[in-house]
Amino acid sequence: MKHNTESNTLDHSNLINKLDNFRNAWAELNEAWLENDVEVSPTLETDYPFDSCFNELNAEVSIWTTQAINAAVRQIFSDYIGDKSN
């Protein structure tokens, strides 16, 4: 059973890293968007596919990724505790 828990932990750790990278990349993209807003916005707004403004999307992505990371961390601890009790 230990191998399975280790494998799950690696899967969850990989997910956490990917979500954290996504959150950081989105924050960098938002910063670049805001810095270039005046010059870039008219061009990009033509095909802008979202209902919310980019800054609102950044906040939503940050909240969602933080919640997903926290859930993955809780699962790692749950798996670890469950493995220790067996």
CYANA upper distance limits for C-alpha pairs under 8 A (distance plus 0.5 A):
  1 MET  CA      5 THR  CA      7.06
  1 MET  CA     83 ASP  CA      7.92
  2 LYS  CA      6 GLU  CA      6.72
  2 LYS  CA     83 ASP  CA      7.26
  3 HIS  CA      7 SER  CA      6.57
  4 ASN  CA      8 ASN  CA      6.64
  5 THR  CA      9 THR  CA      6.56
  5 THR  CA     79 ASP  CA      6.70
  5 THR  CA     80 TYR  CA      7.44
  5 THR  CA     83 ASP  CA      7.46
  6 GLU  CA     10 LEU  CA      6.71
  7 SER  CA     11 ASP  CA      6.72
  8 ASN  CA     12 HIS  CA      6.58
  8 ASN  CA     76 ILE  CA      8.05
  8 ASN  CA     79 ASP  CA      8.42
  9 THR  CA     13 SER  CA      6.42
  9 THR  CA     76 ILE  CA      6.06
  9 THR  CA     79 ASP  CA      8.24
 10 LEU  CA     14 ASN  CA      6.52
 11 ASP  CA     15 LEU  CA      6.74
 12 HIS  CA     16 ILE  CA      6.60
 12 HIS  CA     72 ALA  CA      6.23
 12 HIS  CA     73 VAL  CA      7.89
 12 HIS  CA     75 GLN  CA      8.28
 12 HIS  CA     76 ILE  CA      7.27
 13 SER  CA     17 ASN  CA      6.69
 13 SER  CA     72 ALA  CA      8.21
 13 SER  CA     73 VAL  CA      8.43
 14 ASN  CA     18 LYS  CA      6.69
 15 LEU  CA     19 LEU  CA      6.56
 15 LEU  CA     69 ILE  CA      8.31
 15 LEU  CA     72 ALA  CA      8.04
 16 ILE  CA     20 ASP  CA      6.53
 16 ILE  CA     68 ALA  CA      8.38
 16 ILE  CA     69 ILE  CA      5.78
 16 ILE  CA     72 ALA  CA      7.14
 16 ILE  CA     73 VAL  CA      8.21
 17 ASN  CA     21 ASN  CA      6.56
 18 LYS  CA     22 PHE  CA      6.58
 19 LEU  CA     23 ARG  CA      6.59
 19 LEU  CA     65 THR  CA      6.38
 19 LEU  CA     68 ALA  CA      8.13
 19 LEU  CA     69 ILE  CA      7.26
 20 ASP  CA     24 ASN  CA      6.63
 20 ASP  CA     65 THR  CA      7.58
 20 ASP  CA     66 THR  CA      8.45
 20 ASP  CA     69 ILE  CA      8.00
 21 ASN  CA     25 ALA  CA      6.48
 22 PHE  CA     26 TRP  CA      6.51
 22 PHE  CA     65 THR  CA      8.46
 23 ARG  CA     27 ALA  CA      6.71
 23 ARG  CA     61 VAL  CA      7.22
 23 ARG  CA     62 SER  CA      6.30
 23 ARG  CA     65 THR  CA      6.78
 24 ASN  CA     28 GLU  CA      6.75
 25 ALA  CA     29 LEU  CA      6.59
 26 TRP  CA     30 ASN  CA      6.55
 26 TRP  CA     58 ASN  CA      7.11
 26 TRP  CA     61 VAL  CA      8.13
 27 ALA  CA     31 GLU  CA      6.69
 27 ALA  CA     58 ASN  CA      7.01
 27 ALA  CA     62 SER  CA      8.42
 28 GLU  CA     32 ALA  CA      6.72
 29 LEU  CA     33 TRP  CA      6.52
 30 ASN  CA     34 LEU  CA      6.65
 30 ASN  CA     54 PHE  CA      7.45
 30 ASN  CA     55 ASN  CA      7.12
 30 ASN  CA     58 ASN  CA      6.95
 31 GLU  CA     35 GLU  CA      6.68
 32 ALA  CA     36 ASN  CA      6.69
 33 TRP  CA     37 ASP  CA      6.04
 33 TRP  CA     40 VAL  CA      8.24
 33 TRP  CA     54 PHE  CA      8.48
 36 ASN  CA     40 VAL  CA      6.21
 36 ASN  CA     41 SER  CA      8.16
 37 ASP  CA     41 SER  CA      5.70
 38 VAL  CA     42 PRO  CA      8.07
 39 GLU  CA     43 THR  CA      8.45
 40 VAL  CA     44 LEU  CA      6.70
 41 SER  CA     45 GLU  CA      6.08
 42 PRO  CA     46 THR  CA      7.44
 44 LEU  CA     48 TYR  CA      6.59
 52 SER  CA     56 GLU  CA      6.54
 52 SER  CA     57 LEU  CA      6.73
 53 CYS  CA     57 LEU  CA      6.87
 54 PHE  CA     58 ASN  CA      6.71
 55 ASN  CA     59 ALA  CA      7.01
 56 GLU  CA     60 GLU  CA      6.79
 57 LEU  CA     61 VAL  CA      6.51
 58 ASN  CA     62 SER  CA      6.60
 59 ALA  CA     63 ILE  CA      6.71
 60 GLU  CA     64 TRP  CA      6.54
 61 VAL  CA     65 THR  CA      6.45
 62 SER  CA     66 THR  CA      6.55
 63 ILE  CA     67 GLN  CA      6.71
 64 TRP  CA     68 ALA  CA      6.66
 65 THR  CA     69 ILE  CA      6.49
 66 THR  CA     70 ASN  CA      6.62
 67 GLN  CA     71 ALA  CA      6.65
 68 ALA  CA     72 ALA  CA      6.72
 69 ILE  CA     73 VAL  CA      6.68
 70 ASN  CA     74 ARG  CA      6.63
 71 ALA  CA     75 GLN  CA      6.74
 72 ALA  CA     76 ILE  CA      6.81
 73 VAL  CA     77 PHE  CA      6.88
 74 ARG  CA     78 SER  CA      6.54
 75 GLN  CA     79 ASP  CA      6.49
 76 ILE  CA     80 TYR  CA      6.58
 77 PHE  CA     81 ILE  CA      6.50
 78 SER  CA     82 GLY  CA      6.47
 79 ASP  CA     83 ASP  CA      6.52
 80 TYR  CA     84 LYS  CA      6.74
 81 ILE  CA     85 SER  CA      6.85
 82 GLY  CA     86 ASN  CA      7.16
